[in-house]
Amino acid sequence: MSENLRFQVHLTGMIDILSNHLYNEKDVYIRELLQNANDAITARKRLHQDFTPRIYVSLTESTESSPTIIFEDNGVGLTENEVHQFLATIANSSKGEKTFGDSGTDFIGRFGIGLLSCFIVSEEIVMVTTSAKTFETIEWRGKSDGTYLIRKLDEVQLEPGTQVFIRKKKADDLPGDCFNQKTLRQTLKKYGSSLEPSITLAHLGVEEELNHWSKQFAEHTKLHQMSRSEVLKLGLDILGMDYQDYFLIENETGRTFGIAYIVPHTIHMNAKKTNAVFLNRMFVTKDCQSILPDWALFIHCILWTDELSPVASREDFFKNEALELVSESLGNAIKKNIITLPDVTLTKLMHIHYLNFKALASQDEEFLSFIYPYLPMRTLDGEQSLQTIFKNHKVIYYTETVDAFRQIQDIARAKQMMLVNGGYTYDVFILNKLENLLPEQHLQFINPLEMTATLQKLDTDEELTFSNILKEMNLQMDRYKVNIEIRRFEPIHLPTLFIHSNQSQEDRELERIAEASNSLFNQLLMSLQPEEPERPILYLNLSNHLTQRILTSGKTAEQLAVIIQTLYIQALLLGHYPLKQNELEMMNRNLLYMLELI
Ligand SMILES: Nc1ncnc2c1ncn2[C@@H]1O[C@H](COP(=O)(O)OP(=O)(O)OP(=O)(O)O)[C@@H](O)[C@H]1O
């Protein structure tokens, strides 16, 4: 025979889950109490009752008993039935829908578990509540062991509303202890700064209204009327940073809006985001990671929304489609605002956040086509904005890597070319995109090998004259896997030009790593190398005085080897290439040789 039995809830276990596993913030019970008070006021407003909403929090301390926090609101209150139904039944809420978003509800509570968080700091929750519907007053005492007492207070006639008493647990180190004026004040300000009802804190006979000024920002129209200094002050209060510039943003629905502050210092690309978000005017988090696109690291924002779904702890938001849409739409709003910033602000911004802007520009053509004039690039003449570069040069060449730039910078300068170093983060992507986007600007990618095509070849007589010596030098350098060639080029003070492709640079690196590895790994690495790897070329400049002397002074083969090897080592060092083992040995050998001559 089967019997229908009821689940039992083990309240102590529930409290453990709440305090140790659900909430990260240990002061969450203050948020839950604020939220309940606020929701009760919202519910009373729905009854169309005429009253001035207020939340009154007092902290009492005495030598005889533990400190107590009393949360008082003039909201809808609860009838006796509702007390049984909603207070004494876990996970039952009077606030309807369990999901945020389309329902457009203005309640903050949802799950019917928030009040339990008070048990993290208090053995007992006492609630005295007067219903706005029946005007009956009920006292409810819930204990952390899962029992509760309820009694009707017939003798008192109170205004509608609720008082919740929590008394500090006896514990040496209570997590999230707000039973002192300073922390309680801070916590109330943190969670309640945007809530509509006035929040007053009373302690030792002194009353202070905490949200009078800050709550104005949460109203769309008022936010637009706030002065610059006030908006900057809010940034300092909530995000803790002294910002200089900001703009107001909102998404397409207008249900998420707020302030986008421009971070006044450089931001690391992996930095954690700082975005404070309020849901239905209640503070949710200061570090919302997904509400703005990744590129928007240079923005810290304060946002108010009523269209996102919080996770159960209400310390973050569900990463769902709604959040993605909001993030994308806010991203567009940020871009639009940047575009309309005054030139001075934009230049200042670029100075600090050029990397973030480049990140965005490399992904987003629309943004790029607006922002490119302000982007700084490294050129032969130092750092310049693309605007200046385009203004002063008809044709602009750019390299793919820093290494390629280094290889050809001297000859490019001699030819008075405008050469941009595309080797820094995002630059080559941006320049590539601009090449297509702005055909009239004649942006051209150039690699070092192409550049060598412009070096002047020797005439037939010269070729004949130097063919033997060239052969000898190539023979000497064969084991270092580099070819020697003779050309004429500007600048004439340059004796050599060392050019190699990306492939030959990679092969070189592979060999160096193999040298430093154990023999098994070494073999493996070397097997990755092509059989006949592409060779770099060391060009000797026949227009250079030193090179001319070397080539015409009738040196012996041995002397010639020392000279050409030394020039090669010099080229490697000038190009910042680490030396391979055999090159290092060769350099030392040649130094000794020279020492002995002195
Ligand atoms: N100050 C109050 N005034 C009136 N009713 C209250 C008050 N505080 C709590 N309640 C009632 O107690 C119920 C349970 O509150 P609790 O905070 O546990 O959950 P909730 O606010 O409904 O949802 P959530 O868990 O999402 O916060 C509420 O649904 C509400 O009916």
The ligand as an SDF file (V2000), in Angstrom:
LIG
                    3D

 31 33  0  0  0  0  0  0  0  0999 V2000
    8.6430   44.0230    4.3790 N   0  0  0  0  0  0  0  0  0  0  0  0
    7.7160   43.2130    3.9080 C   0  0  0  0  0  0  0  0  0  0  0  0
    6.4550   43.6430    3.6920 N   0  0  0  0  0  0  0  0  0  0  0  0
    5.5170   42.8360    3.1980 C   0  0  0  0  0  0  0  0  0  0  0  0
    5.7240   41.5620    2.8800 N   0  0  0  0  0  0  0  0  0  0  0  0
    6.9440   41.0620    3.0540 C   0  0  0  0  0  0  0  0  0  0  0  0
    8.0180   41.8420    3.5680 C   0  0  0  0  0  0  0  0  0  0  0  0
    9.1090   41.0720    3.6380 N   0  0  0  0  0  0  0  0  0  0  0  0
    8.7470   39.8680    3.1730 C   0  0  0  0  0  0  0  0  0  0  0  0
    7.4770   39.8510    2.8060 N   0  0  0  0  0  0  0  0  0  0  0  0
    6.7290   38.7170    2.2580 C   0  0  0  0  0  0  0  0  0  0  0  0
    7.4940   37.5610    2.4460 O   0  0  0  0  0  0  0  0  0  0  0  0
    7.6650   36.8580    1.2140 C   0  0  0  0  0  0  0  0  0  0  0  0
    8.9790   36.1430    1.2220 C   0  0  0  0  0  0  0  0  0  0  0  0
   10.0130   37.1110    1.2200 O   0  0  0  0  0  0  0  0  0  0  0  0
   11.4230   36.7180    0.6600 P   0  0  0  0  0  0  0  0  0  0  0  0
   12.3320   37.8700    0.7890 O   0  0  0  0  0  0  0  0  0  0  0  0
   11.8610   35.4450    1.3040 O   0  0  0  0  0  0  0  0  0  0  0  0
   11.1380   36.3900   -0.8750 O   0  0  0  0  0  0  0  0  0  0  0  0
   10.7470   37.3260   -2.0810 P   0  0  0  0  0  0  0  0  0  0  0  0
   11.1220   38.7060   -1.7780 O   0  0  0  0  0  0  0  0  0  0  0  0
    9.3490   37.0500   -2.4740 O   0  0  0  0  0  0  0  0  0  0  0  0
   11.6640   36.7180   -3.2140 O   0  0  0  0  0  0  0  0  0  0  0  0
   13.2350   36.6750   -3.2520 P   0  0  0  0  0  0  0  0  0  0  0  0
   13.6750   35.3990   -2.6640 O   0  0  0  0  0  0  0  0  0  0  0  0
   13.4880   36.7190   -4.7080 O   0  0  0  0  0  0  0  0  0  0  0  0
   13.7240   37.8670   -2.5180 O   0  0  0  0  0  0  0  0  0  0  0  0
    7.5240   37.9110    0.1600 C   0  0  0  0  0  0  0  0  0  0  0  0
    7.0940   37.3530   -1.0740 O   0  0  0  0  0  0  0  0  0  0  0  0
    6.4930   38.8470    0.7560 C   0  0  0  0  0  0  0  0  0  0  0  0
    5.2040   38.3630    0.4880 O   0  0  0  0  0  0  0  0  0  0  0  0
  1  2  1  0
  2  3  1  0
  2  7  2  0
  3  4  2  0
  4  5  1  0
  5  6  2  0
  6  7  1  0
  6 10  1  0
  7  8  1  0
  8  9  2  0
  9 10  1  0
 10 11  1  0
 11 12  1  0
 11 30  1  0
 12 13  1  0
 13 14  1  0
 13 28  1  0
 14 15  1  0
 15 16  1  0
 16 17  2  0
 16 18  1  0
 16 19  1  0
 19 20  1  0
 20 21  2  0
 20 22  1  0
 20 23  1  0
 23 24  1  0
 24 25  2  0
 24 26  1  0
 24 27  1  0
 28 29  1  0
 28 30  1  0
 30 31  1  0
M  END
$$$$
